[in-house]
């Protein structure tokens, strides 16, 4: 991708109706804002701006928005100038039957942006577009290195930012779906953080032995980062989503090996067996998966948040239908206030936001199939609120990491 990071406007496609469409920038990171410009449409004309993506698993994704041409600019030109950012773009109605997750981060998402006459809601292939542009959205910026890691029985991928380093690092844990999920780690590396995407549920050692990983597996991953010549060993964070949050909180509180500089936790819970292993925590969740509220008789609530001595960013949605993330966050806040370490907590709570809080401009998936469960998992969230939460939380998470991984540690945290 060495040549894609151009700031130039994408080439114009001109139709017989002389409507011009451009997207700027035409090649960029997936979390970068872009603008769409439509010109030479008739004042007052009704237009539909539409995007289409064929994912790696051959599922079609589309979004659209309706607009009415304004008469701004020169009357002689009869031009429409229309700008919108990706958060507005992601507010369009995504027809999501599956979760959109990029497997090969070394190739871009290729999105076709088109403009149509009239306010359309379906049947786009049956209509002729007035103009169309093909754009690329990347997770890996030019110069980012992707390095598979198998040593020490780890199943992981290390992403290093451009340049010689050394860099601060993030140990990146996804949730209970398993597999080696790389796209958040690659995007973190594109923003200057070394990141290790770690598979801790379906890793090679678990598949070979049939045994789930214990706490020392995470400590091994941490030590790998700590000893890497291109990483600053004293500046390592953990980032967890869902089940990954449970593991992150546990290691931050109990591990005598991992000295985390900070931790970022999305859509998680502290409801777990005290100091439990990965298998014990996962089995506890599975045992109670049919419950929508906390049942203290069957779930053990972890009351040791006072042991967390690193800055903690907690991100939750109030419409999380999968985990009691909001209830847990309020409980964690009370525990840390009582323990006297509330100054370490940064809490972000978003209304109309569900469980799957992804990097910005990802489609909102309210429900989908998950693992081998027969029923569809309800994740929650409303499209507008969820999309805005993804943009805001990602920006603030990057700021949090920059502050604590690149900045000086405050005396109160020593």
N, C-alpha and C positions, 0 to 999 in steps of 0.2 A: 504493500500500500504506500510505497514511498512517494508517489506522485499525486495521491488523491487529495491531500490536505490543502487544496486550493481554495482561496476565498473568492474566486471569480464566480459570476452568475452562470448557472447552467445554460447550455445552448438552447435557443428558442426553437420551438416547433410551430410552424405556421400552417394554418388550414386555409381552405378556400374561403372561409368567412373572415379571414384576416385577424382572428383573435390570437393574441400572443400570450404565452404562459412561460414563466421562468421560476425556478426555485433557487434560493441563495442561502447558504452555500450548497452546491450540488453534491459535494462529498464532505462528510463531517462525522463526528462522533454521534452516537445515538442520543446522548444527553445534551446535545448542542441545539440551541434555538435556531430556527430557520424562518425564512419569509417566502411567501408565495406572491407573485405579482401577475395579475391578469390585465392585459391592455387591449385596446381597440374593440371593446364590447360596446354595445349600444347603451346609452344612459337609460336606466330604469329596467334593463333586461334582467330576468331571473336566471341565475346560474347555479349549478351544483359543482363544487370542487370535491373530487373523489380521489382516494388513494387505494392502491391494491398491492398486496404482497403475497407471493406464493412461498410459504415457509419450507424449511428443509424436509419436513415430514409430509409435504405436498398438500397442506391445508391452505385454503384461501382465506386471507384476512382483508377486510376492506373497511374504510371509513369515509364519511361524507359530511359536508356542511352546505347549507343553503345561504345564498347571498343575493342581494339586489344591487345592481350597478348604480353607483353614484355619478353625479355629473361633475366631479372634481377635475381640475386640470383644464387644459385648453378645450374649448367647445369644438374647435375645428378638428382636433384630434379624436374627439369622441372616445376618450380613453378611460378605462377604469384602472385605478391603482388600489390594490387590495393586499394588505399585509396581515399575516397572523402567525403566532408562535406555535411551537409544538404542543404546548399545554392546551391551547385551543384546538389544535388538530386532534389531540387525543381525547377531547371531549366529544368528538363525533361518535356516532353509534358504531362501535366495533362489534361485528358479528362473531362472537367468540364461542366456539364449540370446544376448543382445546386451549391449553396454556401455550403461549408463544415464548419459547425458550431457545435461544441460539446455541447449537451444539458446537459448530465449527466457528470459533471466534476469529479465525484467520481470513474469513471471507465476509463480505458485507451483507447487510440486508438490502435487497434491491426493491425499491418502492416506485411504482408508476403513479405519478400524480397527473390527473386529467381534469379538464373542465368541460361541462356539458350544458347545453341549453335547457332551461327549465329547472324546476325543483323536483329532482328524481329521488326516489327512495329504494328502488330495486331495478333489476334487469339492466344493469349497466352494460354488459357485453352485447346487448341487443341494440344499443344506441351508439351513434357515431360521436366520438369526442371532438369538440372544437379544437382542442390542442392537448398535448401530453408531453410529459418530461420524465425521464428515468433518473432517479437519484439514488445515491449510496449512503448508507448509514453504517458506521463501523464501531466495534467495541475496542479494537486495538488501534491506537494512534501509531504513526510512523516511528519506527525505532524501538517499540516495545518488544521484548523478547519473551517467547513462550517456551518453557523448559519442563518437559515431563519429569516427574520425580518418582522413583521406585525404590531408592535406597532406604535402609532401615525399615523395610516392609511397609513403607508408606505408599498409598495410592493418591497422588496429588499432582498438581501442576503449579509451577512457580512462574509468575509474571514479573519481569523487571522493567522499570521505566527506561527511557532512552538515557544514555550517558553512562559514565563510569561508576557513579555512586560514591560512597555507600548510601543506601536509602533506608528510611524507616519502613516497617513492614506491618502487614495485616494478615492474620490467620483467619481465613474466610470459611465459615460453616453454613451450609444450607440446611434445609429442614428434613422432615421425615420421609420425603420422597426418595432419598438416596441418590446415587449416581454422582459422577464427578461434574459438578456444575461450574463452568468457568467464566461465564460472561460478566458477572459482577467483579471478579478478580481482575480480569483483563481491563475493565473500565477503570478500576482503581489504579492500576499501573499506568493507564493513560493520563492520570491526574497526579502522578509523581510518587505513588506508594508501591513498593514491592508488595505482592499479594500471593499468598499460597492458598489455592482452592484445594480443600481436603475432603476426600470421600471417606466417611467414617461408618457408613452403614452397609454399603455394597462394595467395599474395597476388596482387593485381591486376596488379602489374608483371610477375611471373613468368608469369602466364596470358597477358598481352599480348605479351611479348617471347620467351617460351619459355626464358628464362635464369633460373637460380637466383640468389638474392641472395648478395652477397659480404659481407665483414665490415663495410663501411661502412653497410650497411642497419641493422645493430644499433646502430652508433654514431649514426646519424641518429635512431633511436628514443630513444636515451639523451639526445641533445641536445634533442629535443623536450620531454622531461620536465624537463631541467635548466633550460630557458628558460621553462617554463610559470609564469605569475604565481601560481598556487595551489599550487605545489610548491617545497619547499626543495631547491634544486639541488645542495647538498652532501650530501644524505642520500638517495641512491638505491641500491637493491639490485637484484639479479637473482635470479629463481627459475626453475630449469629442471627439467623432467621428462624422463627418457629422453634422446632426442636433444637436447632443450633443455639438459640438463646438460652435454653435450659442448660446445655453443656457449657456455654460461655460463662454464665453466672456461677455454675458449680466450680469450674476451674479457677475463676477469679477469686472465689471465696476460700477454696480448700487446698489448691495445689501449692506445694512447697517448692516446686520447680519453676513454675511460670510466674514471672514478675511483670505483669502487664502494665504498660504505660497508660492504657485506657481501654474501654470496651464499648461496643455499639451493639444494641440488642433490639431487634425488630419483632413485633407480634409474638412475643414469648410469654412464658409464665414461670413462676418460681414454685409451682405446685408439683412436687416430685418427692421421691424417697430421699431423705437426708443423706447426702454424700453417696447417692446411688450410682451404679455404673450405667453405661449407655443402655444396656439391655434392660436393667431394672427400671430406668426412667421411661423407656419406650413401652415396655410392657404395662407400666402403670397407666400411661395415656391410653393404650389400646383397650385396657380393661374398662376404662370409663368413657370410651369414645361416644357412647350413646347418650351421655348426660350433657345438658346444656348449662347447668349451674354447678357450682362447687358443692361437693358433698364431703364434709369434713370427716365423716365416719369411714369413708373409703379412700380418701386422698390425704396424703401427708403433706401439710404445708410447711415449706422450708422457712424457718424463722431466723436464719443466720445472715441476713443481708447486711448486718452490722459488720461482718467480716470483710466486706468488699472495701478495699482501700485504694482503688484507682478510680479516676473519673469515669462515670457511666452515663451513656446516652441511651435513653429508653424511648422507643418509638412505638406507639400503639394506635389502633383505630377503634373508635367507639362502636362501630358496627361489625366488629370481628365476630363472625358466626362460627368460627372453628375452635378458637381457644378463648378462655376468659382473660384475654390480654389486658383489657382495661381494668378489670377488677384486680388483677394481679399487680398492675402498675400502681394503683392506689394503695394497695397493701404494702408494696415495696417502699413507697414513699413514706408511709407511716413508720415502717421498721427503721428506715435510715434516719428519720427525724429523731426517733427514740434512741438510736445508737449514737447520734451525734455526728454522723457522716453525711448528712443531707446536702452539704456543700459540694459533694462529689457528684450529685445527681442532676442531670439535665433531662427533663421529661417533655416529650412532644406528643400531644394527644390531638387526634384529628377526627372531626365529626364526619359521618357518612363515608367512613373508610373501613375497608374490610381487612382480611388477614394477609393477603398476598400483596404487600407493599413492595413493588419492584422499583428498579431504576426508572427515572422519569421517561414519559412518553411511551411506556409499554402499555399495551391494551389492558383494560380492566377486565379481569375474569371473575365474575361473581360466583360461579359454580363450575365444577369440572370433575371428571373422574380422577381418582387418586389411588395409586398403588394397586392393590388387588381387591380393594373393597368393592362390593357389588353395587352399593348406592353411590350417587353423586355427592361429592363433598361440597357443602355450601360455605364459601369463603366470606361472603358479605361485601358490603360497600355499594355506594351509588356512583355512577360513572363520573359525574362532575366533581364531587367531593374527593373521590379516590384519586382521580387524575391530578388534582391540585395538591393532594397530600404527597403523592409520589415526587412531584417536582420540588416541593418545599423541603421535604425530609431529606432528599438526596443532597440538595445544596447545603443544608445545615449539617448533615453528616460529614461532608467533605470539609467544612469549616471546623468542625469538632476535631477531626483527625489532624488537620493542619496545625491547629492550636496545640494539641497535646503530643503530637509526634514530631513536629518541626520546631515548636516553640520551647521555651525554657519551662521546666517544671516549677510550679509555684511552691514557695516555702511550706505552705500549709499541707501540701501533698507529699512532702518528703518523709 
